[in-house]
């Protein structure tokens, strides 16, 4: 399905087709992703303590398969879209941004399973791809740009461990979008509005987390005196 969408439309995807492509990519990786989460959950249960070595080996194999699935999507995007389009004059900027965002998302998903040096490598690749996706000249409040901002901010908080930056990125995006989104076509307006609701929820959660961390640090400081 992923290959068919790429071959048929290359960079020119409607918003509906982008959604379909994203769903296809997630469906492709989700079997291994859900299995990984299930194994990790089972490993926390006392009843399975004696099975820990077996579960660890099973998880290791699963993580390899999961990473391979994510990298396959990345490779298909490179092979079928980005490499051929590199020689095209005036390629569709929105399409380029979308596919680079999808690559970044795949690397971000791999961060869920990677550890040690491999995790450090994957985080670098994810950030590079998000920065590349963010570099294209596209509508600053269109669905593609807003979805890049959402996912990039989540990456910075979850894997960059930078709450302040994630909040700053999200609030800037919210401010610009709320000021300009009335000019969007109705179909794009609805999609952007839906994404912005997630951004607002993230900002609220992250600010709460930030306050808890400040309070914890304050208590630790008072205890050490």
C-alpha positions as CSV (number, residue, x, y, z in Angstrom):
1,X,0.0,0.0,0.0
2,X,2.8,2.4,0.9
3,X,4.6,1.7,-2.4
4,X,1.4,2.1,-4.4
5,X,0.6,5.5,-3.0
6,X,4.2,6.7,-3.6
7,X,4.4,5.4,-7.1
8,X,1.0,6.7,-8.1
9,X,1.2,10.3,-6.8
10,X,4.9,11.1,-5.9
11,X,4.9,14.5,-4.4
12,X,1.4,15.6,-5.3
13,X,-0.9,14.3,-2.6
14,X,-4.2,15.8,-1.4
15,X,-4.8,16.1,2.3
16,X,-7.0,13.0,2.2
17,X,-4.2,11.1,0.5
18,X,-1.7,12.2,3.0
19,X,-3.9,11.0,5.7
20,X,-4.3,7.6,3.9
21,X,-0.5,7.4,3.4
22,X,0.1,8.1,7.1
23,X,-2.4,5.4,8.1
24,X,-0.9,2.9,5.7
25,X,2.6,3.6,7.2
26,X,1.3,3.1,10.8
27,X,-0.6,0.0,9.9
28,X,2.6,-1.4,8.4
29,X,4.6,-0.9,11.5
30,X,2.0,-1.3,14.2
31,X,1.9,-5.1,14.5
32,X,5.5,-5.1,15.8
33,X,5.0,-1.8,17.7
34,X,2.0,-3.1,19.7
35,X,3.8,-6.4,20.3
36,X,6.8,-4.5,21.7
37,X,4.6,-2.6,24.1
38,X,2.9,-5.7,25.2
39,X,6.1,-7.5,26.0
40,X,7.4,-4.5,27.9
41,X,4.2,-4.4,29.9
42,X,4.3,-8.1,30.7
43,X,7.9,-7.8,31.9
44,X,6.8,-5.5,34.7
45,X,4.5,-8.1,36.1
46,X,5.8,-10.1,39.1
47,X,4.1,-13.3,37.9
48,X,6.5,-13.3,34.9
49,X,9.7,-12.6,36.9
50,X,11.1,-16.0,36.2
51,X,10.5,-15.6,32.5
52,X,12.5,-12.4,32.3
53,X,15.5,-13.8,30.3
54,X,13.1,-15.4,27.7
55,X,11.0,-12.2,27.5
56,X,14.2,-10.1,27.0
57,X,15.3,-12.3,24.1
58,X,11.8,-12.1,22.6
59,X,11.8,-8.3,23.0
60,X,15.2,-8.0,21.4
61,X,14.0,-9.9,18.3
62,X,10.8,-7.9,18.2
63,X,12.7,-4.6,18.4
64,X,14.9,-5.6,15.4
65,X,11.8,-6.4,13.3
66,X,10.1,-3.2,14.4
67,X,13.1,-1.1,13.4
68,X,13.4,-2.9,10.1
69,X,9.7,-2.1,9.3
70,X,10.3,1.6,10.1
71,X,13.5,1.7,8.0
72,X,11.7,0.0,5.1
73,X,9.3,3.0,4.9
74,X,12.2,5.4,5.0
75,X,14.0,3.5,2.3
76,X,10.9,3.4,0.1
77,X,10.4,7.2,0.4
78,X,14.1,7.8,-0.4
79,X,14.1,5.4,-3.3
80,X,10.7,6.2,-4.9
81,X,10.3,9.9,-4.2
82,X,13.2,11.9,-2.7
83,X,16.0,10.6,-4.8
84,X,14.1,10.9,-8.2
85,X,12.8,14.3,-7.2
86,X,16.3,15.6,-6.4
87,X,16.8,16.2,-10.1
88,X,13.4,17.8,-10.7
89,X,13.1,21.6,-11.2
90,X,10.8,23.3,-8.8
91,X,9.5,20.2,-7.0
92,X,6.3,20.4,-4.9
93,X,7.5,21.9,-1.6
94,X,4.5,20.7,0.4
95,X,5.1,17.2,-0.8
96,X,8.7,17.3,0.1
97,X,7.9,18.6,3.6
98,X,5.4,15.9,4.0
99,X,7.7,13.0,3.1
100,X,10.6,14.4,5.2
101,X,8.2,14.6,8.1
102,X,7.1,11.0,7.5
103,X,10.8,9.9,7.6
104,X,11.3,11.8,10.8
105,X,8.2,10.1,12.3
106,X,9.6,6.7,11.4
107,X,12.9,7.5,13.2
108,X,11.0,8.9,16.2
109,X,9.1,5.6,16.4
110,X,12.4,3.7,16.4
111,X,13.4,5.7,19.4
112,X,10.8,3.7,21.3
113,X,12.8,0.5,20.9
114,X,16.4,1.7,20.4
115,X,18.9,1.9,23.3
116,X,22.5,3.2,23.9
117,X,24.5,4.3,20.9
118,X,21.8,3.2,18.5
119,X,19.2,5.4,20.2
120,X,21.7,8.4,20.1
121,X,22.1,7.8,16.3
122,X,18.4,7.5,15.6
123,X,17.6,10.7,17.6
124,X,20.1,12.6,15.4
125,X,18.5,11.3,12.2
126,X,15.0,12.1,13.5
127,X,16.0,15.7,14.4
128,X,17.7,16.2,11.0
129,X,14.6,15.0,9.2
130,X,12.2,17.2,11.2
131,X,14.5,20.2,10.6
132,X,14.6,19.4,6.9
133,X,10.8,19.1,6.8
134,X,10.5,22.4,8.5
135,X,12.8,24.1,6.1
136,X,10.5,24.1,3.0
137,X,8.6,27.2,1.9
138,X,5.0,26.1,2.5
139,X,1.9,27.6,4.1
140,X,2.9,28.4,7.7
141,X,-0.6,27.4,9.0
142,X,-1.4,24.7,6.5
143,X,-2.0,21.0,7.7
144,X,1.5,19.9,6.6
145,X,3.4,22.7,8.5
146,X,1.2,22.3,11.6
147,X,1.6,18.5,11.7
148,X,5.4,18.9,11.4
149,X,5.3,21.4,14.3
150,X,3.2,19.0,16.4
151,X,5.4,16.0,15.9
152,X,8.7,17.9,16.2
153,X,7.6,19.3,19.5
154,X,6.7,15.9,20.8
155,X,10.1,14.6,19.7
156,X,11.9,17.4,21.6
157,X,9.9,16.7,24.8
158,X,10.1,12.8,24.6
159,X,13.6,12.3,23.3
160,X,15.3,15.7,23.5
161,X,14.1,15.9,27.2
162,X,13.4,19.5,26.6
163,X,10.1,20.5,28.0
164,X,10.8,24.2,27.7
165,X,11.6,24.0,24.0
166,X,8.5,21.8,23.3
167,X,6.3,24.3,25.0
168,X,7.9,27.3,23.2
169,X,7.6,25.6,19.8
170,X,3.9,24.8,20.4
171,X,2.9,28.2,21.8
172,X,4.5,29.9,18.8
173,X,2.7,27.7,16.4
174,X,-0.6,28.2,18.2
175,X,-0.2,32.0,18.1
176,X,0.6,32.1,14.4
177,X,-2.1,29.6,13.4
178,X,-4.9,31.2,15.4
179,X,-4.0,34.6,13.8
180,X,-3.9,33.3,10.2
181,X,-6.0,30.1,9.9
182,X,-9.3,31.9,9.0
183,X,-7.9,32.3,5.5
184,X,-7.6,28.6,5.0
185,X,-10.1,26.6,2.8
186,X,-12.8,24.9,4.9
187,X,-11.3,21.4,4.4
188,X,-7.8,22.5,5.6
189,X,-9.3,24.6,8.4
190,X,-11.0,21.6,9.9
191,X,-7.9,19.5,9.8
192,X,-5.7,22.3,11.2
193,X,-8.2,22.9,14.0
194,X,-8.1,19.2,14.9
195,X,-4.3,19.2,15.1
196,X,-4.2,22.4,17.1
197,X,-6.5,20.8,19.7
198,X,-3.8,18.2,20.2
199,X,-1.2,20.9,20.4
200,X,-3.2,22.7,23.1
201,X,-3.6,19.5,25.1
202,X,0.2,18.9,24.9
203,X,1.0,22.4,26.1
204,X,-1.3,22.0,29.1
205,X,0.2,18.6,30.0
206,X,3.7,19.8,29.6
207,X,3.2,22.9,31.6
208,X,1.7,20.8,34.4
209,X,4.8,18.5,34.2
210,X,7.0,21.5,34.2
211,X,5.4,22.8,37.4
212,X,5.7,19.4,39.1
213,X,9.4,19.3,38.2
214,X,9.9,22.8,39.6
215,X,8.1,21.8,42.8
216,X,10.2,18.6,43.1
217,X,13.4,20.5,42.6
218,X,12.4,23.0,45.2
219,X,11.6,20.3,47.7
220,X,14.9,18.6,47.1
221,X,16.8,21.9,47.5
222,X,15.1,22.5,50.8
223,X,15.8,18.9,52.0
224,X,19.5,19.3,51.2
225,X,19.9,22.5,53.2
